[in-house]
Amino acid sequence: MLDRGEAKRARPATGVSEVYGPNIETAIPKRRFQIGDFSAVILGEVTSRDQRAYEYILALVPDGEREPVLYITAEKVVADAAPEKVTVVRVITDEGERILGPDQRWCDLDLFGEDALAMVQKVMGLGEEEPRRLL
């Protein structure tokens, strides 16, 4: 996973660059959080224009900005060793992406939210900031 120094490089001093992320057609906000100077929303019931089967998407947006700087997705994928689909997490920044898992706990909204917010804290160097639930 990206460390704190890498996350800082992903956020230029002149502003935050747009991150390539999921091509969302429709989604329902399920949870909202404030964490430091960022808003995080977890989306469910996602329909997308790409080929991924999203369970949930966390989008992290700096306060005062419109575009996310980080996405964390829970996706159903076909695994080589498993007869059925499994859930993996994909962490997406403008530095690239990393896939974690599989772990079936990410099918649960609350468990995905806990893990995704912990990843946000680590990637963005927000370990001292406690997420505050808004929705």
N, C-alpha and C positions, 0 to 999 in steps of 0.2 A: 504494500500500500504506500501511497505517497507520504513522505514525512513533512513536518512543519515547514522546513526550508523550501521544499518543492512547492508546497501550497502557496507560500508567499511569492515565489517566482511566477505562479500562475495568475497573480493579480497585479498587473502593471500599476505603477504609481499614477499614471495619467487617467486611470479608470479601470473598470473591470471588463475584460474581453468576453465576448459571447462564446459559450461552450456549445459544441455540437452535441445534440442530445436526441431523445426520442422524438419521432415525428407524430405528435399527438393530434388526433382528430377530435375526440371527445374524451372527457374524464370528469369524475366527480371528486371534489375535495373531501377528504375523509378526516384529516387532522391538520391543524396549523400550529406552528411553534415560533417563538422568538428565541433566538440564541445569539447573544452578543449583538452585533450590528447587522444581523441577517434574519430574514424570514424564511421558514421552511414550511412547505406544504406537501402533504402526502396525498397523492391522487390514487383513486381506485376506479374500478369499472372502466378501464382504459380501452379505447379503440384507437388504433394507430394506423398510419399509412405505411409503416415499415413491416418487416416480416417477423417481428418479435411478439411473443405472447406475454404481455405485462400483467403481473398480479397487482403491483403497486409501483409508484414512481415518487421519490422524494426529490423536489426541486428546491435548491437553495439560492435565494436572491438577496443581494446586498440591499440594505435599507436605502430608499430613494432611487433604486434602479428598477428596470423592467425585466431584464434578461437574467436567467439563472447562470451561476458560475460553477455549479456542481449539480450533477444528477446522481442519484443512487436508485437503481431499479431492481425489483424482484421479478424474475422472468422464468416462465416454464420452458424448459429445453429438453430435448431428447439426449440422454446420456448413453455413451457406448455400452456401459456395463449394466444399465438398468432397462428393464422391459417397458417401463412407462416414463412419462415426463417427470423431471425433477426440477426443483426451484434453485436458481442461482442468483447471486447479487452481482450487479455490474456497477462499478464506480466510474463515473465519466467526468473528466475535467478537460480543460483545453490542452493539458499535457498528454492526454491519452485516456485509456480506460484499462480497468483491471477487473477480471471476473473472479468471484469468490464462491466457494460452495462445492457441491450442493448441500443444502440444508433445508429440510422440510418446514422448519419453524418459520421461515420467511413467507409461508402461505398465510400466516396469521398477522392481521393488521398491527396489533399491539406489539408483537414480538419483532416484526419487521421494523416498526417505528423505533423501538429501543435500540436495536442494532444499528439502524441507519443513522440515528442521531449520535451514537457513539462514534461512528465512522466520520461524521461531519466534524465532531469535536477534534478527532485525531488529524484528519486531512487538512483542516483549516486552522489548526493550532488554537482551538477554542476550549482547551481542557479545563480552564478555570470558569468557563461560562456554563451555567445550568440552563437547559432548554425549559422554556415556560410555555405550557400548553395554552393555546388561544381558542381552539375548536376541537 
